[in-house]
């Protein structure tokens, strides 16, 4: 009979493609890990890896076994969670969040989370959407916060809040702060975006393409803070989500302009495996995020923007 330990060891080997590194991650000796992998191959009656000096390649069958094994291990962890859950939001919770949300939501959320749920041990992972969903499917993350929708049928989601986009321009831009703009008003040749892989980049390009195909600057950055510093220095403009404007647009060198209705934006939500037994935890977590957003004070720059509408 195949064991969870065999699947765990083989999963590590599939990830690291090296018996020594996989053994170190699993905290076992290399011979012990190798023996378990061979036993798995014997149980299945097929070769899963191609062994080469200093390297390991997965066979086509091995790659599929690794993918299916990850789901089995995730299900086993969910089973343990189901049995061990005693109190709402207690114990370990692995939480993933995209970089265009983490710096703006977490500073207010984490203290409230610790105060209301002191028995919760939060383990945080900040990375791009593609990575979050892959790690969620593998059981490495319990719940993630990202922009909806998520099209994976294995994932369940709940909406948290809408996050409208604003256009950030240098303060010397001649347009009044009360001006409502359209996609055609954006100088796409001076549009500064995040680097490839960020969903916010794709959302900005999608909105700008309503007017004409985007021809953006070659400049790209890894964080919104950097992008807005470039805007403040007069290099161009950018689309910035409201949640980030609350923090980043305090600089008097940046002016925020609203779009005409319907305003572009994104919907923020939580996502988890639909098989997870911790849905009550995730919904309570989502409720706290919503409460934190609703009670957050607005800086002067955003308050003035709201009053100008």
HELIX and SHEET records of a PDB file:
HELIX    1   1 UNK A    4  UNK A   16  1                                  13    
HELIX    2   2 UNK A   19  UNK A   26  1                                   8    
HELIX    3   3 UNK A   30  UNK A   44  1                                  15    
HELIX    4   4 UNK A   60  UNK A   84  1                                  25    
HELIX    5   5 UNK A   99  UNK A  116  1                                  18    
HELIX    6   6 UNK A  129  UNK A  137  1                                   9    
HELIX    7   7 UNK A  183  UNK A  185  5                                   3    
HELIX    8   8 UNK A  188  UNK A  190  5                                   3    
HELIX    9   9 UNK A  199  UNK A  208  1                                  10    
HELIX   10  10 UNK A  224  UNK A  232  1                                   9    
HELIX   11  11 UNK A  242  UNK A  248  1                                   7    
HELIX   12  12 UNK A  279  UNK A  295  1                                  17    
HELIX   13  13 UNK A  300  UNK A  307  1                                   8    
SHEET    1   A 2 UNK A  49  UNK A  52  0                                        
SHEET    2   A 2 UNK A  55  UNK A  58 -1                                        
SHEET    1   B 6 UNK A 120  UNK A 126  0                                        
SHEET    2   B 6 UNK A  91  UNK A  97  1                                        
SHEET    3   B 6 UNK A 143  UNK A 148  1                                        
SHEET    4   B 6 UNK A 265  UNK A 273 -1                                        
SHEET    5   B 6 UNK A 155  UNK A 170 -1                                        
SHEET    6   B 6 UNK A 238  UNK A 241 -1                                        
SHEET    1   C 7 UNK A 120  UNK A 126  0                                        
SHEET    2   C 7 UNK A  91  UNK A  97  1                                        
SHEET    3   C 7 UNK A 143  UNK A 148  1                                        
SHEET    4   C 7 UNK A 265  UNK A 273 -1                                        
SHEET    5   C 7 UNK A 155  UNK A 170 -1                                        
SHEET    6   C 7 UNK A 254  UNK A 259 -1                                        
SHEET    7   C 7 UNK A 180  UNK A 181  1                                        
SHEET    1   D 2 UNK A 193  UNK A 194  0                                        
SHEET    2   D 2 UNK A 220  UNK A 221  1                                        
END                                                                             
